[in-house]
Structures are given as structure tokens and as C-alpha cells.
Amino acid sequence: METGGKPRKNPTLICAPIMGDSIDKMVVDIAKAKASSADLVEIRLDSLKSFNPHEDLKILIKECPLPILFTYRPMWEGGQYNGDEEERLDVLRLAMELGADYIDVEFKVAHEFLKSIQGKKPEKLKVIVSSHNYQNTPSVEELGNLVARIQSTGADIVKIATTALEITDVARIFQITVHTQIPIIGLVMGDRGLISRILCGKFGGYLTFGTLEGGLKSAPGQPTIEDLLNLYNFRQLGPDTKVYGIIGKPVGHSKSPLLYNEAFKSAGFNGVYVHLLVDDLAKFLHTFSSTDFAGFSCTIPHKEAAVQCCDEVDPVAKSIGAVNCIIRRPSDGKLFGYNTDYVGAISAIEDGLQARSNTSSSAGSPLAGKLFVVIGAGGAGKALAYGAKQKGARVVIANRTFERAKELADIIGGDALSLADLAHYHPEEGMILANTTSIGMQPKIDETPVPKDILKHYSLVFDAVYTPKITRLLREAEESGATIVSGLEMFIGQAYEQFERFTGLPAPKEQFQKTMSNEELPVEVTGFVVGSADDKPAHKGSGAQESDEDESTGSVAMPEIDCDELELTEAGKFAGA
Ligand SMILES: NC(=O)c1ccc[n+]([C@@H]2O[C@H](COP(=O)([O-])OP(=O)(O)OC[C@H]3O[C@@H](n4cnc5c(N)ncnc54)[C@H](OP(=O)(O)O)[C@@H]3O)[C@@H](O)[C@H]2O)c1
């Protein structure tokens, strides 16, 4: 359900694709769409198993409390209809006569179709002329020409759906939607196109699709209506909304959008935070180079490359060799890199050790003099190794690629091991172990970086992985008597600092804790630093709706976004309008 009741900051509509195989199922889904605050529904007639046009169209129009868009997608455009073409177009004409608000006609047949309804088109009907490209996203020039050709058919609304091979493809669609003068739907299909479906509210799209249900039922790259409204605060996106995001690959598991969007909302900050599935960091930063894209968190595998991509890097991040927070300076667009990773993790480990030995922080860092074994030599590994060294620990790095372990150990002044050697490594008792690899992360939750039998030599085990909250490593460490510290504590700690850098406002710490403790993950703990075996944590328990894509607003003044691709030409922009 939509919350808030604030006035909308953009006119972009949310459309629920209805793809039931029977009229009854469609009627049920239409009611769900209404209840979830969709603005309109798209009835995909080609998904029906049996269809009696005269009777069924009347029922659908009568039963639908929302504006209704009819689409009867043929196989040759990616749909399921495989019958006679004239009969298909007759159905769309009938829908028009019976009172449809919108009909969708494929560009290839639009010219003839629009000619056939000339003089008969009801005033309220809007014809969407659509083009789907399931292979790629063409250049801005080609897209501009396509828009012009679609417009010349007499379309009320232009719809272009392309396919993202890289996230940078989406910038070209934004450039088109911002500049096009008639209502336009511009969406980019696939996981890498997700931001096209969210940020179209900022960049002038007529409509976006939101599915009724998430999880397995939604198509890759399609958010649910609930996510659009409640996670991304879609109604509040405007031309001046700043965009932030988590850059990674993979990145879909990240809880950062949840955490930051909730915090932006509670602080009244005009920003949105999205998942950014990035293949090439330098290209991404260069393509989305306007100050609208104001700041980024950085995760696997880009933290080290981020050091090279920033104009200036904070000395701590430079010594760690990894950047996990990038800020774009509003005055000149310059990029500044920071590392906030180690702060939260190290202090949570210190808290865990103090709780275990019943000491207080006034006695100095409990890490001083301890043997601190870091598994992994990537961004998080470097941060933990650096942080532990700063606190006076003796650091050992174990990594799959031994050379990287050696390189890091040499930089910080420690020893290096291979992962195989780590399985037999126990020079002393009471060591600290920190896993900073993704081993054990969802979906591979049965994996663990070390055999259980060596865990008895450690007094504290930390895991940077936080999905699930309690990994197999932490579970086995706890069973072996170690104090365990969850990656969630690191996650929240690094996020406080990033929030303050993004917004210039103090981090709403209670909001962060609340958001993460409400989050449903496979295994949940109430405290983030969880105790030793004696001090057990309180466990709380531990029909694809792929529409192809869609719609209608007057032109809205939108900010320019920079794009390293071709510029849209004046001719390309308006020809045929
Ligand atoms: N809790 C938090 O707030 C937080 C913050 C940052 C990171 N993390 C988590 O920490 C993990 C690492 O992130 P990162 O940014 O450091 O990534 P990264 O820079 O890509 O480094 C990954 C490290 O993991 C090792 N590795 C990856 N897959 C492995 C496998 N199958 N077997 C053995 N070693 C493997 C790599 O070894 P090679 O050198 O041999 O490739 C490398 O040392 C991720 O799970 C991330 O979600 C959590």
C-alpha cells in the first residue's frame, strides 16, 4: 500500500501488467493492482488461454476501477499471440470502441492501424505506439530517429523498450526521455536496466511498470509496485532528486537501498538510492557524470578499481588501497574516494572482545598484541587488515590467490598464508579470525572458508558476509566456543559514515538499527554483536508478470544528464513531430 499521502513530485504513472490466463484471474489481479496503488493496468490479452473478445473485453472494462490499457502482443514482437493479424487488430479496435483508455499498437503496424481508426478514435483514447528491441540499446542518434518515426505514425504516446547489455545503456534512454517533447515511455529490459524503471520518475518517463508480486514471479529488472512506492519512494522523485547507489557485481543482494532510502525518508532528504549492477566502473562513472548522480557506495569487485577512478582519494583509503564510498562534488563534478569499511567492523570486534573479557574501552584496544587472521585480500580484507594493524594487532593474511595475500601482508607488515595452510594454522590460542571473502554468502550458504575443527583456536570470529546474518562460519564458530560478530555490524557502521558524507546530515542511527532489525533474512539476531557459546544471542527465529514495457505526461523540465555516447541531434529530437 502507498504510504505518506504527500503530493506527488512527478507525473509518471505506475502501471501493473495483468497477465492472467483467464478473465477471472485477471479480475482478481486488477483488484490487487488497485489495492497496491497502481495508477493503471495493462491487460495482456495475449496471455489469455481462451478469449471471447466481445464478452471478455466488456467484463474487463466494467470490472476495472483503474484506467485500462489493452495490449495484444504478437509473437513477432515478443508476445504470445500467434493468430491472424487482422483479427488481432480488430480486437484492439473493439477495445477502443468499448471504452479503453489506452491501446498499445506495435510500431510495425501502427501506420496502417492509425489510418484505419481515423475519425473514429474516441477523445479519451490514447494510442501507445511501441517498439521493442530484445537485443540491445541502440545509439542515441538511432533512438532519436526511432522516436521521430514513431511520432510520425500519429502516436499519442511513444514507447521504446530496449535491452541493457550494460547499465550505461540506460543513460541513452534517459537522454531521450528528457529531451522528447511528446509523452514517452522509455524502459530498458534486463537486470542491468533496473534503474530505467525507477529513475524514469526523475527523467520524464510517462509510465513505469510495477509487478504485483516479487520474488520468482517478477521478471528480471522489474520492480514490484510495493518496491517502487515504499522502497524507492517513487512518488517523491523529481527533477532535482539526487541519485545515490551501490555499485557492485553482483549487487542484487545488497540491503543498502533499503537502509539509505529509509534514512533519506526519515531525514526528509531529497535523494534516492538504487542498486547499480556495473561491469566497468570507469565507464559507468564517466557515463553518468552529471551531478545528479551524487554519490556511490562501492562493493565487490570494484573497490580497488575505484581508487584509480577518483580524482582525489582520502589518505586512509589510499593506504588501504580500496574505496567504498565515492562522493561527486556538486561544484565541479570531481570524484572523492573514501573508505568507511573498517571503522564499523573494527569497533564491533573490539566490543565483542571487551564483552567476552568483561573489560572496558579505557583499558586500550583489546586488539593490541592479538594475532588477527584475515581471510581475503580484496577491498574488505585490506580494510580489516589495515584497521587491525592500526590497533596494534599482529596481522596474518590468508587468501585464495597467495600472491595477493603476500602483497597485502608486505604493505601492512604482516605474514601471508594460502587458504590451504590456514586449515592447519594454530600457532597459539585465542586468535581472531575475520572472513572478508564472499564464501558463505547467499545463495551458497552451505559454504565456509575454514574447517570447523580449527575454530576452537579462535576467541572471536567475524564474518563480513551479512546475507545471511549468521553464516555457517559464525554458526560453527559459536558452537566451538568463540564470540561471533556479524557482518551486519560492519554494514551499519560503514553506512553511518557514508550517509553523513552523502547528505551532510547526521546519520539517523536509530533508524538504521530499526531498518536492519526489521529486515527479514533467513536467520535473524536481535543484537549485532552476538555472544560466545555461553552467552547465546537472542534469535528471533531465525506467473511471471513480464510486461514488455509503457506512458503520458506533458513535458517536464528535466535536468541534463551527461552521456559519453552520441549527442542527440536537434534533427533527431524533433523530426516528424
Ligand atoms: N558487512 C559489510 O558491511 C561488508 C562490507 C564490505 C564487504 N562485505 C562483504 O565482504 C566480501 C568481500 O567483499 P570485497 O569488496 O572485499 O570483495 P573483493 O575486493 O572482490 O575481494 C574478494 C576476496 O574474496 C576472495 N574470494 C572470492 N571468492 C572466493 C572463493 N570462492 N574462494 C576463496 N576466496 C574467494 C578473493 O580472493 P582472490 O584474491 O583469490 O580473488 C578476494 O580476496 C563480500 O561478501 C561483501 O559482501 C561486507
Ligand as a Chemical Component Dictionary entry (heavy atoms), coordinates in Angstrom:
data_LIG
# 
_chem_comp.id                   LIG 
_chem_comp.type                 NON-POLYMER 
_chem_comp.pdbx_formal_charge   0 
_chem_comp.three_letter_code    LIG 
# 
loop_
_chem_comp_atom.comp_id 
_chem_comp_atom.atom_id 
_chem_comp_atom.alt_atom_id 
_chem_comp_atom.type_symbol 
_chem_comp_atom.charge 
_chem_comp_atom.model_Cartn_x 
_chem_comp_atom.model_Cartn_y 
_chem_comp_atom.model_Cartn_z 
_chem_comp_atom.pdbx_ordinal 
LIG N1  N1  N 0  29.376 -6.314  6.098  1  
LIG C1  C1  C 0  29.739 -5.300  5.359  2  
LIG O1  O1  O 0  29.419 -4.142  5.593  3  
LIG C2  C2  C 0  30.608 -5.575  4.191  4  
LIG C3  C3  C 0  31.386 -4.548  3.651  5  
LIG C4  C4  C 0  32.210 -4.859  2.575  6  
LIG C5  C5  C 0  32.252 -6.135  2.072  7  
LIG N2  N2  N 1  31.456 -7.097  2.605  8  
LIG C6  C6  C 0  31.475 -8.453  2.093  9  
LIG O2  O2  O 0  32.822 -8.903  2.032  10 
LIG C7  C7  C 0  33.001 -9.763  0.923  11 
LIG C8  C8  C 0  34.177 -9.319  0.069  12 
LIG O3  O3  O 0  33.979 -8.006  -0.441 13 
LIG P1  P1  P 0  35.165 -7.195  -1.150 14 
LIG O4  O4  O 0  34.588 -5.899  -1.513 15 
LIG O5  O5  O -1 36.388 -7.249  -0.343 16 
LIG O6  O6  O 0  35.392 -8.063  -2.481 17 
LIG P2  P2  P 0  36.688 -8.165  -3.409 18 
LIG O7  O7  O 0  37.501 -6.910  -3.342 19 
LIG O8  O8  O 0  36.229 -8.628  -4.730 20 
LIG O9  O9  O 0  37.560 -9.339  -2.723 21 
LIG C9  C9  C 0  37.065 -10.626 -2.657 22 
LIG C10 C10 C 0  38.025 -11.505 -1.866 23 
LIG O10 O10 O 0  37.373 -12.750 -1.656 24 
LIG C11 C11 C 0  38.169 -13.807 -2.222 25 
LIG N3  N3  N 0  37.257 -14.776 -2.786 26 
LIG C12 C12 C 0  36.165 -14.523 -3.539 27 
LIG N4  N4  N 0  35.550 -15.666 -3.856 28 
LIG C13 C13 C 0  36.251 -16.668 -3.289 29 
LIG C14 C14 C 0  36.131 -18.089 -3.248 30 
LIG N5  N5  N 0  35.114 -18.685 -3.884 31 
LIG N6  N6  N 0  37.036 -18.800 -2.576 32 
LIG C15 C15 C 0  38.052 -18.199 -1.930 33 
LIG N7  N7  N 0  38.236 -16.859 -1.918 34 
LIG C16 C16 C 0  37.351 -16.095 -2.588 35 
LIG C17 C17 C 0  39.046 -13.155 -3.242 36 
LIG O11 O11 O 0  40.197 -13.947 -3.427 37 
LIG P3  P3  P 0  41.157 -13.801 -4.724 38 
LIG O12 O12 O 0  42.108 -12.681 -4.394 39 
LIG O13 O13 O 0  41.815 -15.100 -4.833 40 
LIG O14 O14 O 0  40.266 -13.467 -5.882 41 
LIG C18 C18 C 0  39.334 -11.809 -2.565 42 
LIG O15 O15 O 0  40.349 -11.932 -1.615 43 
LIG C19 C19 C 0  31.652 -9.762  0.211  44 
LIG O16 O16 O 0  30.909 -10.863 0.630  45 
LIG C20 C20 C 0  30.974 -8.495  0.682  46 
LIG O17 O17 O 0  29.557 -8.578  0.638  47 
LIG C21 C21 C 0  30.656 -6.839  3.666  48 
# 
loop_
_chem_comp_bond.comp_id 
_chem_comp_bond.atom_id_1 
_chem_comp_bond.atom_id_2 
_chem_comp_bond.value_order 
_chem_comp_bond.pdbx_ordinal 
LIG N1  C1  SING 1  
LIG C1  O1  DOUB 2  
LIG C1  C2  SING 3  
LIG C2  C3  SING 4  
LIG C2  C21 DOUB 5  
LIG C3  C4  DOUB 6  
LIG C4  C5  SING 7  
LIG C5  N2  DOUB 8  
LIG N2  C6  SING 9  
LIG N2  C21 SING 10 
LIG C6  O2  SING 11 
LIG C6  C20 SING 12 
LIG O2  C7  SING 13 
LIG C7  C8  SING 14 
LIG C7  C19 SING 15 
LIG C8  O3  SING 16 
LIG O3  P1  SING 17 
LIG P1  O4  DOUB 18 
LIG P1  O5  SING 19 
LIG P1  O6  SING 20 
LIG O6  P2  SING 21 
LIG P2  O7  DOUB 22 
LIG P2  O8  SING 23 
LIG P2  O9  SING 24 
LIG O9  C9  SING 25 
LIG C9  C10 SING 26 
LIG C10 O10 SING 27 
LIG C10 C18 SING 28 
LIG O10 C11 SING 29 
LIG C11 N3  SING 30 
LIG C11 C17 SING 31 
LIG N3  C12 SING 32 
LIG N3  C16 SING 33 
LIG C12 N4  DOUB 34 
LIG N4  C13 SING 35 
LIG C13 C14 SING 36 
LIG C13 C16 DOUB 37 
LIG C14 N5  SING 38 
LIG C14 N6  DOUB 39 
LIG N6  C15 SING 40 
LIG C15 N7  DOUB 41 
LIG N7  C16 SING 42 
LIG C17 O11 SING 43 
LIG C17 C18 SING 44 
LIG O11 P3  SING 45 
LIG P3  O12 DOUB 46 
LIG P3  O13 SING 47 
LIG P3  O14 SING 48 
LIG C18 O15 SING 49 
LIG C19 O16 SING 50 
LIG C19 C20 SING 51 
LIG C20 O17 SING 52 
# 
